[in-house]
Amino acid sequence: MSTTTPQHKIGSGFGADSTADDVLAGLDLGGRLAIVTGGYSGLGLETTRALTKAGAHVVVPARRAEAAREALAGLDGVEVDELDLGDLDSVRGFAERFLASGRPVDFVIDNAGIMACPETRVGPGWEAQFATNHLGHFALVNRLWPALEPGGARVVSVSSRAHHFAGMRWDDVQWRHDYDKWQAYGQAKTANVLFAVHLDRLGQDSGVRAFALHPGGIMTPLQRHIPRAEMLERGWIDEQGNVLNPQGFKTPPQGAATQTWAATSPDLAGMGGVYLEDCDIAEPAVEGEPTGVKDWAIDPDQAARLWDLSAELTGVNAFA
Protein backbone atom coordinates (compact mmCIF):
# COMPACT_ATOMS: atom_id res chain seq x y z
CA MET A 1 0.00 0.00 0.00
CA SER A 2 1.49 3.33 -1.00
CA THR A 3 2.28 5.96 1.57
CA THR A 4 3.23 9.60 1.16
CA THR A 5 6.07 11.15 3.13
CA PRO A 6 5.37 14.74 4.23
CA GLN A 7 7.75 17.37 2.78
CA HIS A 8 8.65 18.68 6.26
CA LYS A 9 11.65 18.50 8.55
CA ILE A 10 11.93 15.53 10.89
CA GLY A 11 14.57 16.95 13.24
CA SER A 12 17.45 14.72 12.21
CA GLY A 13 19.93 16.21 14.67
CA PHE A 14 22.27 17.04 11.78
CA GLY A 15 22.59 20.27 9.83
CA ALA A 16 24.49 22.34 7.30
CA ASP A 17 27.82 21.90 9.09
CA SER A 18 27.54 18.11 9.46
CA THR A 19 29.98 15.99 7.46
CA ALA A 20 29.61 12.62 5.79
CA ASP A 21 31.60 11.07 8.63
CA ASP A 22 29.25 12.69 11.16
CA VAL A 23 26.11 11.15 9.65
CA LEU A 24 27.74 7.74 9.39
CA ALA A 25 29.14 7.71 12.92
CA GLY A 26 28.13 4.48 14.65
CA LEU A 27 26.77 2.85 11.50
CA ASP A 28 28.31 -0.41 10.34
CA LEU A 29 27.92 -0.76 6.57
CA GLY A 30 29.84 -4.01 6.35
CA GLY A 31 28.34 -6.26 3.70
CA ARG A 32 26.52 -3.37 2.00
CA LEU A 33 27.19 -2.36 -1.60
CA ALA A 34 26.86 1.14 -3.03
CA ILE A 35 27.10 2.41 -6.59
CA VAL A 36 28.21 6.06 -6.68
CA THR A 37 28.34 7.70 -10.11
CA GLY A 38 31.16 10.21 -10.34
CA GLY A 39 32.44 8.82 -7.06
CA TYR A 40 36.01 9.87 -7.75
CA SER A 41 35.97 13.68 -7.61
CA GLY A 42 34.34 16.43 -5.59
CA LEU A 43 31.39 15.31 -3.51
CA GLY A 44 31.47 11.87 -5.07
CA LEU A 45 34.99 11.22 -3.83
CA GLU A 46 34.04 12.30 -0.31
CA THR A 47 30.95 10.09 -0.45
CA THR A 48 33.00 7.08 -1.57
CA ARG A 49 35.62 7.71 1.10
CA ALA A 50 33.06 7.99 3.89
CA LEU A 51 31.07 4.93 2.81
CA THR A 52 34.15 2.71 2.57
CA LYS A 53 35.37 4.00 5.94
CA ALA A 54 32.04 2.79 7.39
CA GLY A 55 32.59 -0.66 5.83
CA ALA A 56 30.64 -0.50 2.57
CA HIS A 57 31.92 -1.78 -0.76
CA VAL A 58 31.62 0.97 -3.38
CA VAL A 59 31.43 0.56 -7.13
CA VAL A 60 32.41 3.75 -8.95
CA PRO A 61 31.26 3.94 -12.59
CA ALA A 62 33.43 6.59 -14.23
CA ARG A 63 33.69 8.27 -17.60
CA ARG A 64 37.43 8.64 -16.99
CA ALA A 65 38.20 5.26 -15.46
CA GLU A 66 41.96 5.74 -15.24
CA ALA A 67 41.56 9.11 -13.52
CA ALA A 68 39.11 7.46 -11.13
CA ARG A 69 41.56 4.70 -10.25
CA GLU A 70 44.24 7.30 -9.52
CA ALA A 71 41.92 9.39 -7.35
CA LEU A 72 40.72 6.35 -5.41
CA ALA A 73 44.13 4.73 -4.96
CA GLY A 74 44.67 3.73 -1.35
CA LEU A 75 40.98 3.33 -0.54
CA ASP A 76 39.97 -0.21 0.38
CA GLY A 77 36.66 -1.66 -0.79
CA VAL A 78 36.40 0.29 -4.06
CA GLU A 79 36.17 -0.91 -7.64
CA VAL A 80 36.01 1.20 -10.80
CA ASP A 81 34.20 0.47 -14.05
CA GLU A 82 33.57 2.53 -17.17
CA LEU A 83 30.38 4.53 -17.66
CA ASP A 84 29.55 7.57 -19.76
CA LEU A 85 26.11 8.81 -18.74
CA GLY A 86 25.77 10.68 -22.01
CA ASP A 87 26.03 7.43 -23.98
CA LEU A 88 23.17 4.94 -23.54
CA ASP A 89 25.25 2.09 -24.97
CA SER A 90 27.84 2.77 -22.25
CA VAL A 91 25.09 2.79 -19.61
CA ARG A 92 23.78 -0.54 -20.86
CA GLY A 93 27.27 -2.02 -20.93
CA PHE A 94 28.02 -1.05 -17.34
CA ALA A 95 24.65 -2.32 -16.10
CA GLU A 96 25.04 -5.64 -17.91
CA ARG A 97 28.52 -6.16 -16.48
CA PHE A 98 27.29 -5.38 -12.99
CA LEU A 99 24.19 -7.57 -13.23
CA ALA A 100 26.37 -10.43 -14.47
CA SER A 101 28.26 -10.29 -11.16
CA GLY A 102 25.06 -11.37 -9.39
CA ARG A 103 25.50 -8.93 -6.53
CA PRO A 104 22.65 -7.06 -4.83
CA VAL A 105 22.78 -3.26 -4.50
CA ASP A 106 21.88 -1.46 -1.29
CA PHE A 107 22.47 2.16 -2.35
CA VAL A 108 22.62 3.89 -5.72
CA ILE A 109 23.81 7.49 -5.43
CA ASP A 110 23.30 9.37 -8.70
CA ASN A 111 26.00 11.92 -7.95
CA ALA A 112 27.69 12.63 -11.30
CA GLY A 113 26.67 15.67 -13.27
CA ILE A 114 27.60 18.67 -15.36
CA MET A 115 26.65 22.29 -14.73
CA ALA A 116 26.09 25.37 -16.86
CA CYS A 117 28.03 24.10 -19.86
CA PRO A 118 27.97 25.75 -23.28
CA GLU A 119 25.29 24.31 -25.54
CA THR A 120 26.35 20.72 -26.15
CA ARG A 121 24.55 17.86 -27.87
CA VAL A 122 24.99 14.18 -27.03
CA GLY A 123 23.45 10.95 -28.27
CA PRO A 124 20.64 11.64 -30.76
CA GLY A 125 21.02 15.41 -30.32
CA TRP A 126 19.93 15.65 -26.69
CA GLU A 127 20.86 18.68 -24.59
CA ALA A 128 23.85 17.54 -22.56
CA GLN A 129 22.75 18.63 -19.07
CA PHE A 130 19.32 16.98 -19.34
CA ALA A 131 20.86 13.91 -20.96
CA THR A 132 23.76 13.44 -18.56
CA ASN A 133 22.23 14.57 -15.29
CA HIS A 134 18.82 12.97 -15.80
CA LEU A 135 18.39 10.60 -18.75
CA GLY A 136 21.64 8.71 -18.17
CA HIS A 137 20.79 8.14 -14.52
CA PHE A 138 17.20 7.22 -15.43
CA ALA A 139 18.47 4.52 -17.79
CA LEU A 140 21.10 3.36 -15.30
CA VAL A 141 18.70 2.87 -12.39
CA ASN A 142 16.09 1.16 -14.55
CA ARG A 143 18.69 -1.24 -15.93
CA LEU A 144 20.02 -1.94 -12.43
CA TRP A 145 16.54 -2.49 -11.01
CA PRO A 146 16.84 -6.32 -10.87
CA ALA A 147 19.81 -5.92 -8.51
CA LEU A 148 18.25 -3.42 -6.11
CA GLU A 149 17.77 -5.11 -2.77
CA PRO A 150 14.03 -5.49 -2.05
CA GLY A 151 12.94 -4.18 1.31
CA GLY A 152 15.82 -1.84 1.88
CA ALA A 153 17.60 -0.43 -1.17
CA ARG A 154 17.67 3.32 -1.66
CA VAL A 155 18.22 5.43 -4.75
CA VAL A 156 19.57 8.91 -4.10
CA SER A 157 19.23 11.53 -6.84
CA VAL A 158 21.61 14.44 -6.32
CA SER A 159 19.71 17.52 -7.43
CA SER A 160 20.43 21.12 -6.45
CA ARG A 161 18.86 24.33 -5.24
CA ALA A 162 19.24 25.27 -8.90
CA HIS A 163 15.92 23.51 -9.47
CA HIS A 164 14.52 26.88 -8.34
CA PHE A 165 15.78 28.32 -11.66
CA ALA A 166 13.36 26.41 -13.86
CA GLY A 167 10.71 23.76 -14.00
CA MET A 168 10.32 21.37 -16.92
CA ARG A 169 10.30 23.07 -20.32
CA TRP A 170 7.77 20.63 -21.69
CA ASP A 171 7.51 22.27 -25.12
CA ASP A 172 11.29 22.06 -25.66
CA VAL A 173 13.01 19.84 -23.09
CA GLN A 174 16.07 19.51 -25.33
CA TRP A 175 16.55 23.28 -25.58
CA ARG A 176 16.59 23.38 -29.37
CA HIS A 177 15.67 27.07 -29.18
CA ASP A 178 17.04 29.94 -27.07
CA TYR A 179 19.51 27.86 -25.07
CA ASP A 180 20.29 29.28 -21.64
CA LYS A 181 22.91 27.33 -19.70
CA TRP A 182 21.50 28.15 -16.24
CA GLN A 183 17.86 27.56 -17.19
CA ALA A 184 18.86 24.26 -18.79
CA TYR A 185 20.74 23.31 -15.64
CA GLY A 186 17.69 24.24 -13.57
CA GLN A 187 15.47 21.99 -15.69
CA ALA A 188 17.92 19.09 -15.31
CA LYS A 189 17.96 19.53 -11.53
CA THR A 190 14.15 19.68 -11.42
CA ALA A 191 14.18 16.44 -13.43
CA ASN A 192 16.42 14.85 -10.78
CA VAL A 193 13.78 15.56 -8.12
CA LEU A 194 10.83 14.44 -10.25
CA PHE A 195 12.69 11.20 -11.02
CA ALA A 196 12.99 10.41 -7.31
CA VAL A 197 9.33 11.27 -6.71
CA HIS A 198 8.05 8.80 -9.30
CA LEU A 199 10.66 6.11 -8.71
CA ASP A 200 9.66 6.09 -5.06
CA ARG A 201 6.02 5.72 -6.03
CA LEU A 202 6.84 2.76 -8.27
CA GLY A 203 9.37 1.13 -5.98
CA GLN A 204 7.93 1.45 -2.52
CA ASP A 205 5.78 -1.69 -2.75
CA SER A 206 9.09 -3.55 -3.15
CA GLY A 207 10.59 -1.62 -0.25
CA VAL A 208 12.92 0.33 -2.55
CA ARG A 209 12.80 4.04 -1.73
CA ALA A 210 14.14 7.12 -3.51
CA PHE A 211 15.21 10.57 -2.39
CA ALA A 212 16.43 13.76 -4.05
CA LEU A 213 18.53 16.44 -2.42
CA HIS A 214 20.46 19.69 -2.52
CA PRO A 215 23.99 19.04 -1.24
CA GLY A 216 24.78 22.69 -0.64
CA GLY A 217 26.99 25.11 -2.49
CA ILE A 218 30.49 23.65 -2.76
CA MET A 219 33.42 24.65 -4.95
CA THR A 220 34.31 21.44 -6.80
CA PRO A 221 35.23 20.46 -10.38
CA LEU A 222 31.50 20.86 -11.15
CA GLN A 223 32.31 24.56 -11.74
CA ARG A 224 34.73 23.76 -14.56
CA HIS A 225 32.51 25.23 -17.29
CA ILE A 226 32.01 28.56 -15.51
CA PRO A 227 34.40 31.32 -16.61
CA ARG A 228 36.52 32.95 -13.91
CA ALA A 229 34.96 36.34 -14.73
CA GLU A 230 31.48 34.94 -14.06
CA MET A 231 32.56 33.46 -10.71
CA LEU A 232 34.01 36.85 -9.77
CA GLU A 233 30.80 38.60 -10.82
CA ARG A 234 28.70 36.18 -8.80
CA GLY A 235 30.87 36.78 -5.74
CA TRP A 236 32.03 33.18 -5.49
CA ILE A 237 35.75 34.02 -5.54
CA ASP A 238 38.00 37.04 -5.08
CA GLU A 239 40.60 38.38 -7.51
CA GLN A 240 43.13 35.87 -6.19
CA GLY A 241 40.78 32.95 -6.77
CA ASN A 242 40.01 32.40 -3.08
CA VAL A 243 36.53 31.08 -2.27
CA LEU A 244 34.43 33.73 -0.54
CA ASN A 245 32.71 32.11 2.41
CA PRO A 246 29.99 34.77 2.85
CA GLN A 247 28.38 32.85 -0.01
CA GLY A 248 27.87 30.03 2.49
CA PHE A 249 29.94 27.46 0.63
CA LYS A 250 30.32 24.11 2.32
CA THR A 251 33.46 22.02 2.43
CA PRO A 252 33.37 18.81 0.33
CA PRO A 253 32.91 16.65 3.49
CA GLN A 254 29.93 18.83 4.47
CA GLY A 255 28.61 18.76 0.91
CA ALA A 256 28.70 14.97 0.82
CA ALA A 257 26.77 14.66 4.08
CA THR A 258 23.19 14.96 2.82
CA GLN A 259 23.53 12.32 0.09
CA THR A 260 25.30 9.99 2.51
CA TRP A 261 22.57 10.58 5.10
CA ALA A 262 19.88 9.97 2.46
CA ALA A 263 21.37 6.62 1.54
CA THR A 264 21.96 5.29 5.03
CA SER A 265 20.02 7.05 7.78
CA PRO A 266 17.76 4.81 9.89
CA ASP A 267 15.62 7.91 10.48
CA LEU A 268 14.43 7.70 6.87
CA ALA A 269 13.25 4.10 7.11
CA GLY A 270 9.82 3.78 5.54
CA MET A 271 10.08 7.20 3.93
CA GLY A 272 10.81 8.36 0.40
CA GLY A 273 9.86 10.53 -2.53
CA VAL A 274 10.98 13.73 -0.83
CA TYR A 275 13.65 16.38 -1.35
CA LEU A 276 16.31 16.87 1.32
CA GLU A 277 18.75 19.62 2.28
CA ASP A 278 21.19 20.07 5.17
CA CYS A 279 20.69 16.46 6.30
CA ASP A 280 16.95 16.74 6.80
CA ILE A 281 13.76 16.71 4.78
CA ALA A 282 13.34 20.19 3.28
CA GLU A 283 10.34 22.41 3.75
CA PRO A 284 8.31 23.66 0.77
CA ALA A 285 9.96 26.71 -0.79
CA VAL A 286 8.66 30.17 0.13
CA GLU A 287 8.54 32.75 -2.66
CA GLY A 288 11.71 34.82 -2.68
CA GLU A 289 13.63 32.47 -0.38
CA PRO A 290 16.51 30.34 -1.71
CA THR A 291 15.79 27.30 0.46
CA GLY A 292 13.24 24.51 0.29
CA VAL A 293 11.71 22.68 -2.65
CA LYS A 294 9.61 24.21 -5.40
CA ASP A 295 6.18 22.69 -5.92
CA TRP A 296 6.92 21.97 -9.59
CA ALA A 297 9.72 19.61 -8.58
CA ILE A 298 7.57 17.38 -6.38
CA ASP A 299 4.36 17.41 -8.41
CA PRO A 300 3.34 13.75 -8.87
CA ASP A 301 1.65 14.38 -12.22
CA GLN A 302 4.74 16.06 -13.66
CA ALA A 303 6.86 13.26 -12.19
CA ALA A 304 4.76 10.64 -13.99
CA ARG A 305 4.89 12.66 -17.22
CA LEU A 306 8.69 12.92 -17.03
CA TRP A 307 8.97 9.19 -16.33
CA ASP A 308 6.96 8.34 -19.44
CA LEU A 309 8.97 10.77 -21.57
CA SER A 310 12.27 9.42 -20.23
CA ALA A 311 11.22 5.83 -20.88
CA GLU A 312 10.26 6.77 -24.44
CA LEU A 313 13.56 8.59 -25.08
CA THR A 314 15.84 5.95 -23.53
CA GLY A 315 13.86 2.85 -24.46
CA VAL A 316 14.22 1.59 -20.88
CA ASN A 317 11.50 1.10 -18.28
CA ALA A 318 11.86 -1.50 -15.54
CA PHE A 319 8.18 -1.16 -14.65
CA ALA A 320 6.63 -1.53 -18.09
Secondary structure, DSSP 8 states (H G I E B T S, - for coil): ------SS----S--TT--HHHHHTT---TT-EEEETTTTSHHHHHHHHHHHHTT-EEEEEESSHHHHHHHHTT-TTEEEEE--TT-HHHHHHHHHHHHHTT--BSEEEE-----S-SS-EETTTEEHHIIIIIIHHHHHHHHHGGGB-TTT-EEEEE--GGGGG----TT-TT--SS--HHHHHHHHHHHHHHHHHHHHHHHGGGT-EEEEEE---B-SGGGGGS-HHHHHHTTSB-TT--B-GGG--B-HHHHTHHHHHHHH-GGGTT--SEEEETTEE--B--TT-SSSB-GGGS-HHHHHHHHHHHHHHHS--TT-
